[in-house]
Amino acid sequence: MAQPAEGDPRRNLHAEGGATRDLHAEHQILNMGPSHPATHGTVKFLIELDGETIVDLDVQVGYLHRGFEKECESGSWYQCIPYTDRLNYNSAILCNLGFCMTVEKLLELETPERCQWIRVLAGELSRLGDHLTRCGAACLELQAMTPFLYGIEARELVWDLQEMLCGARVTSNYVRIGGLRHDLPEGFSRAARPLLTKVRELLADFDGVVTRNRIFVDRLRDTGVLSKEDCLRYAVTGPVLRAAGVPLDLRKDEPYLIYDQLDFDVPIGTVGDNYDRYLVCVEEMQQSLRIVDQCLVRLDAMGPGPVDVQDPRVRWPAKASVFNRMEEMIQQFKSVTEGPKVPAGEAYLGIESANGELGFYLVSDGSERPVKVRCRPPSFINLAPLPLMVRGAMLADLIPTFDFVNMIGGECDR
């Protein structure tokens, strides 16, 4: 066989036994996103490919940057709450809760018992909606429309309950500093039970279609593997960490509100691949339903009661009082124009959101505005090891891996 001339790029090819072993002179660089449905329009991947094998990946975030922290620092403490709705818009109530509990830590406030039970109820509904969106959308991006419809129908039923609870489906704005916007609406428990039964039925249908489906399992099993050691090294939390076998859940390990009074389990995986993440999320939905059931039983037995602290520095007076009493009208006027004054100091508090530890670090100088607001978003932290998870994998494996990391742009970019 004639040898290639000097300077011909084919001279770089390696041959063994007359067969060519490597047909590529250089790797291909592929830009994927940010205007791409699989990247959810909020992140860009710069992928180095050898054929269809991922050699390296550069994750570029920031396309949904809103300046969350600086926006919060430019307004009063209460004006921060609607901004938290826009962090993880799939589970906004949990974001409300994390911020308000951190402010309450600075104020050294403890909310009434009924408020704490309702907060847990609302938070678990929010977690349930987030997981349903994650698992349903992952199936859709793997070209499975039917389980996507099951998941989204169940999510809409959960959002029906959120709408009944606070009047909003997505940006809830329900939790307040020192309490809640209002108590459970009349008949909420009675209306919730048949909807939750329907959600369980849809989850069973979802499970029957995909969990042991050969195509679905082959697409997820042994892809996007992240070991326990690498999870700890990157400070990963949430379902991604628990799928690797680490049973860390702040609701159990650092209980807040009334989670220490509830009976629920923390599911964990063994391998840390996409299939384990899927199984962990599915089981967490069942545990959230268990928690919601316990909250409904407890709230029904408890009966009506206060859901706000009785502290005029923090909570606005009831509308009926504002319309009929001068003192309450003056208090509302000052609260709206000035906002509550939080004692000088700093505090950090983390809660278990749908993606992992969601923390807020707040600094106050004693005025009506925060000096420093810093968010510890789990999406941003959990996205960091993505290149490690897909190196050596096929290009198609990037899609389910990114889905089950569940990066939410508003939370990641802030």
Residue pairs with C-beta under 8 A, 6 or more apart in sequence:
1 18
3 11
4 10
4 11
9 25
12 25
13 20
13 21
13 22
13 23
14 20
14 21
14 22
15 21
24 50
24 51
27 48
27 49
27 50
27 55
28 48
28 49
28 50
29 46
29 47
29 48
29 49
30 45
30 46
30 47
30 48
30 49
30 395
31 44
31 45
31 46
31 47
32 38
32 39
32 44
32 45
32 46
32 47
32 398
33 39
33 41
33 43
33 44
33 45
34 41
34 42
34 43
34 44
34 60
34 63
35 41
37 141
38 141
38 398
38 399
38 402
39 45
39 402
40 407
40 409
41 63
41 409
42 61
42 63
42 64
42 407
42 409
42 412
42 413
43 59
43 60
43 61
43 63
43 383
43 407
43 409
43 412
44 59
44 60
44 63
45 57
45 58
45 59
45 60
45 398
46 57
46 58
46 60
47 54
47 56
47 57
47 58
47 395
47 398
48 54
48 55
48 56
48 57
49 55
49 395
52 394
52 395
52 396
53 392
53 393
53 394
53 395
54 390
54 391
54 392
54 393
54 394
54 395
54 397
54 398
55 391
56 387
56 391
57 386
57 387
57 390
57 391
57 398
58 387
59 383
59 384
59 386
59 387
61 380
61 383
61 409
61 412
61 413
62 413
63 409
63 413
64 409
64 410
64 412
64 413
65 413
65 414
66 83
66 86
66 410
66 413
66 414
67 414
68 83
68 86
68 87
68 373
68 375
68 414
69 372
69 373
69 374
69 375
69 414
71 83
72 79
72 80
72 83
72 370
72 373
73 369
73 370
73 371
73 372
73 373
74 369
75 369
76 338
76 339
76 340
76 368
76 369
77 103
77 177
77 339
77 340
77 342
77 368
77 369
77 370
78 176
78 177
78 339
78 340
79 339
80 99
80 370
80 373
81 96
81 99
81 100
81 173
81 175
81 176
81 177
82 171
82 173
84 92
84 95
84 96
84 98
84 99
85 92
85 95
85 96
85 170
85 171
85 172
85 173
86 92
86 171
86 410
87 95
87 358
87 375
87 377
87 408
87 410
87 411
87 414
88 94
88 95
88 130
88 353
88 354
88 355
88 358
88 377
88 379
88 408
88 410
88 411
89 170
89 171
89 408
89 410
90 129
90 130
90 133
90 134
90 354
90 408
91 126
91 127
91 129
91 130
91 353
91 354
92 126
92 170
92 171
92 172
92 173
93 122
93 123
93 125
93 126
93 162
93 172
93 174
93 175
94 123
94 126
94 127
94 130
94 351
94 353
94 354
94 358
95 353
95 358
95 411
96 172
96 173
96 174
96 175
97 119
97 122
97 123
97 175
97 351
98 349
98 350
98 351
98 353
98 358
98 359
98 360
99 360
100 175
100 176
100 177
100 178
101 256
101 349
101 351
102 347
102 348
102 349
102 360
102 361
102 362
103 177
103 342
103 362
104 110
104 111
104 177
104 178
105 347
105 349
106 342
106 343
106 345
106 346
106 347
106 362
106 364
107 177
107 178
107 313
107 314
107 340
107 342
107 343
108 343
109 178
109 309
109 311
109 314
110 309
111 119
111 178
111 179
111 307
111 308
111 309
112 179
112 305
112 306
112 307
112 308
112 309
113 258
113 302
113 305
114 183
114 299
114 302
114 305
114 306
114 307
115 179
115 180
115 306
115 307
115 308
116 257
116 258
117 258
117 295
117 298
117 299
117 302
118 180
118 183
118 184
118 295
118 299
118 307
119 175
119 180
119 257
120 257
120 258
120 259
120 262
120 291
120 295
121 291
121 292
121 295
121 296
121 299
122 162
122 165
122 166
122 172
122 174
122 175
124 288
124 291
124 292
124 295
125 158
125 161
125 162
125 165
125 288
125 292
126 162
126 172
126 354
127 284
127 288
127 353
127 354
128 158
128 199
128 285
128 288
128 289
128 292
129 155
129 158
129 159
129 162
130 354
130 355
130 406
131 281
131 282
131 284
131 285
131 288
131 354
132 151
132 152
132 154
132 155
132 158
132 285
133 151
133 152
133 155
134 281
134 354
134 403
134 404
134 406
135 147
135 151
135 206
135 278
135 281
135 282
136 147
136 148
136 149
136 150
136 151
136 152
136 155
136 206
137 148
137 151
137 403
138 278
138 400
138 403
138 404
139 145
139 147
139 148
139 151
139 210
139 216
140 148
141 399
141 400
141 403
142 216
142 219
142 399
142 400
144 209
144 210
144 213
144 216
146 209
147 206
147 209
147 210
150 202
150 203
150 205
150 206
150 209
151 202
151 206
153 202
154 198
154 199
154 202
154 203
154 206
157 195
157 198
157 199
157 202
158 195
158 199
159 169
159 170
160 169
160 195
161 188
161 191
161 192
161 195
162 168
162 169
162 172
163 169
164 185
164 188
164 191
164 192
165 172
165 174
165 184
165 185
165 188
166 172
166 173
166 174
166 181
166 182
168 174
173 181
174 180
174 181
175 181
176 308
176 315
177 314
177 315
177 340
178 308
178 309
178 311
178 314
178 315
179 306
179 307
179 308
179 309
179 315
180 307
180 308
182 307
183 304
183 307
184 299
189 296
189 299
189 300
192 292
192 296
193 296
196 289
196 292
196 293
199 289
200 289
203 282
203 285
203 286
206 282
207 282
210 216
211 217
211 278
211 279
211 282
217 275
219 274
219 396
219 397
219 400
220 273
220 274
220 275
220 278
220 400
220 404
221 273
221 274
221 275
222 271
222 273
222 275
223 273
223 274
223 275
223 393
223 397
223 400
223 401
224 273
224 274
224 277
224 389
224 390
224 393
224 397
224 400
224 401
224 404
224 405
225 271
225 272
225 273
225 389
226 236
226 240
226 244
226 272
226 385
226 388
226 389
227 244
227 272
228 244
228 245
228 246
228 272
230 236
230 385
230 388
231 240
231 241
231 244
231 246
231 272
231 385
232 241
232 246
234 381
234 384
234 385
235 381
236 356
236 381
236 382
236 384
236 385
237 248
237 355
237 356
237 357
237 378
237 381
237 382
238 352
238 353
238 354
238 355
238 356
238 357
238 378
238 382
239 277
239 280
239 281
239 284
239 355
239 356
239 404
239 406
240 272
240 277
240 356
240 382
240 404
240 405
241 248
241 356
242 248
242 249
242 266
242 267
242 268
242 269
242 280
243 268
243 269
243 271
243 272
243 273
243 276
243 277
243 279
243 280
244 269
244 271
244 272
244 276
245 268
245 269
245 270
245 272
246 268
247 266
247 268
249 266
249 352
250 256
250 350
250 351
250 352
250 357
251 259
251 264
251 352
252 259
252 266
254 350
256 349
256 351
262 291
262 294
262 295
263 290
263 294
264 287
264 290
264 291
265 283
265 287
266 287
267 279
267 280
267 283
267 284
267 287
268 280
269 276
269 277
269 279
269 280
270 276
274 400
274 401
274 403
274 404
277 404
278 404
281 404
308 315
309 315
312 331
313 340
313 341
314 340
316 322
316 331
316 332
316 335
316 336
317 328
317 331
317 332
318 328
321 328
322 328
322 329
322 332
323 329
338 368
339 368
339 369
340 368
341 366
341 367
341 368
342 364
342 366
342 367
342 368
342 370
343 364
343 366
344 364
344 365
344 366
345 363
345 364
346 361
346 362
346 363
346 364
346 372
347 361
347 362
348 359
348 360
348 361
348 362
349 359
349 360
350 357
350 358
350 359
350 376
351 357
351 358
351 359
352 358
353 378
354 406
355 378
355 379
355 382
355 406
355 408
355 411
356 378
356 381
356 382
357 376
357 378
358 375
358 376
358 377
358 378
358 411
359 375
359 376
360 373
360 374
360 375
360 376
361 372
361 373
361 374
361 375
361 376
362 370
362 372
362 373
362 374
363 370
363 371
363 372
364 370
364 371
365 371
375 411
375 414
377 411
377 412
377 414
378 411
379 405
379 406
379 407
379 408
379 411
379 412
380 411
380 412
380 413
380 414
382 405
382 406
382 407
383 405
383 407
383 412
386 401
386 402
386 405
389 401
389 405
390 397
390 398
390 401
393 401
